């Protein structure tokens, strides 16, 4: 499985965890909820992966283009069109 597909799969899992957390009634101890803990950990992991996801050939970032501009990763670099997983 390529890095782009793994990242997209983790985004889908994050979405499912977030929806499941929102479906549970609000309690005073929300931070003890397993969906909250998994969602926060997975979210932090995805942010770190997005920051370091760069092309090995040209070094350009593939996900984070700016503070408010993002795109989904692909198997080829957006700039030099080389395979990222090679």
Buried (B, 14 or more C-beta within 10 A) or exposed (E): EEBBEEBBEBBEBBEEBBEBBEEEEEEEEEEEBEBBEBBEEBBEEBEEBBEEBBBEBEEEBBBBEEEEEEEEBBEBBBEEEEEBEE
